Amino acid sequence: PQVKLLNDVRLQIVKLAPRLEITGAFLDKRKNQYIRYGGLEIGQFQNQIAFKNVCFTYPGGNVPAIIDLTFEVDKGQMVAVVGGSGAGKSTIVNLLLGLYSPTSGKIEIDNQNLEEIDLESWKTHIGVVDQDVVLLNASIAENIGFGRKIESRSQIEEAARIACADEFIVRLEHGYDTIVGD
């Protein structure tokens, strides 16, 4: 049973490795090939995110993952993206994060083309909880602060309050210092 468990963990790591590599590159300013520096600074999100005739084919692929996708999401609107495996749900999120650029069409944030926005600026306005949640084997505070240079405890606690997580965190025996992970 222990060997099977180890093999299952190994398979999960192999499955997640490419996504973790892309995410790590996205967060690492020194090696980041995805970050567009010097673009437009995005201020407060005001109105709408729009995908306009977006098509996307993964690098080296022959089959488009997304074909002529058009939709708008207004500020405050809740949207669910639903579809079968391989329908393009994760691809839509990856495009919105700026991990990839559309093959054609454009993504607009408040009428500004995402291709022209400084992605460092954009990252401060967006958060993602992936379908495969991974926590660092560290404290809750360290997990909340990961990827952003949140250094003060008050900023971490404010982020938890905004995410409606503070209430259950403070009830834990060690609160924000509780170790989570595997």
N, C-alpha and C positions, 0 to 999 in steps of 0.2 A: 504493500500500500504506500509506503514512503517513497519508493522509486516512482510509482505512478504519479504521486503528488508532485515530486520534483520535475517529472517530465511535463505535467500539466502547467506548472509555473514557467518552465522553460519555453513552452509553446506560447504562453501568454506574452512573455517578454519579446519573443521573436515577432509576434503579431503587432505589438505596440511599438517596437523599436523605430520603424520609419516615422511614425507620428510623433514620437518623443524627440527624434532628431530634428524634425521640422519645427516643432514647438520650441526646442532649445535654441535653434538658430534664430527663430523669430524673437526670442527674448534676449539673445546675446548681441549687444551692440557692436562688439569688436569684430565678430565674424559674420554679421548679418548681411546676407546678400539680398534679403527681401526688403529691408527698410529703405524707403525713399527719403533721404534727408534733403532739407532745403526746399521742400514743397510748400504748399499752402498750409498755414497753421489753421486747424479747425477750432473754432470757438465753441461755445455752448451749442449742443444739438438743439435745433429749433423746430423743424417741421417734418422731414420725411427722408426715408431711404428708398431709393428706386433702382430696380434692375430694368434696364432698357435694352431689349433685344440681345440679351447676353447669350453667347455661345462659348463653350469651353471644351477643349480637348486636352487631356493630360499630356505633358511632354513625352514624346516617344510613342504616344498612342495613336491609333487609327480611328477609333470610334469615339465620337463626341460624347462627353458625359452630360452636357447640357446643350440644348438646341433652342435658340430663340426664346429665352425666358424673359418675360416682362411682368413685373408686379411692383406695387408700391406699399410701403408700410408707414403709416403716419405715427408721429410721436404719441406715445401713450397707448397705441393699439397693440393688442396681443395677437400673435400669429402662431399657428402650428404648421410646421412643414411635415407632411405625412406622405409616405410612399414605401414601396417595397425595397428590398435590398438592391443596391445599385441604381436606385432611381435618381440620385444626385443630391440628396439632402445634405450630406457632409460636404459635398463640393460647393454648395451654395454658401455654407458657413465659411469654408476656407477662402472663397472669393471675397466674402464680406470682410473677413479679417485681413485681407491683403496678402495672404500666403501665396496666392496665385492671382494672375491678371487674366481677365477675359480674353479669349481668342478673338472675339469680336463683340460689339455692343459696349455698353458702359454701365457702371454702377455709380450712382450719384448720392451724395450725402448733402442734404439741403442745397440741391442744385449745383454742387461742386463735384466734379469727376473725381472718384476715389484715386485714379491714377495720378492726379495732380496734388493730392493731399500728402503731407508729411506723415508717414505711418507712425512715427513715434508720437506725434500729436494725436493721431486717430486711436492708438492703443490706450490712451488715457480715458477714452470715452466708451470703451466696449469691454465686456467681460463674457467669458464663455464657460459653461460647465459641459464638458464633453460627455458623450454617451458612455464612454469607458472612463469612469472617474478614477483618478490615481492620486493618492495622498502621499506626501513625503513622510518617511518615518522620522517625524519631528513633532514639535509642539503644534497645537492649533494656531497659535500666534505666528509661528514660522511659516506654516502653510498659507495663512491668510496674506502674509507679507511677501511670499515668494513671487518673483517675477516683476515686482514693483519695488522701488526703493522706499518702502514704508518702514521707517525705523522707529517711530515713536509708538508706544503702547496705545496712546489715545487715538492715533490714526487707525491702528488695527482694530480697536474696539468700535470705533465709529463705522468702519467698513462692515463689521459683523452686525452692528445695529441696522444699517441700511439693508443688509441681506437677511434681516430677521433671524439671525443665528445667535445673537448675544444672549437671549433669554435661556436657551438650553446650554450654552457654553458655561455661563456663570454657575449653573447648577451642578456641573461636574466637580468632582472632588478637588482637582487641581486647576479648574477653570481654564484659562487660556494657555496654561503651561502643561495641560494634558497631552501626553504623547499619543499621536494617532499614526496610522499608516497601514501596513499590511494587516 
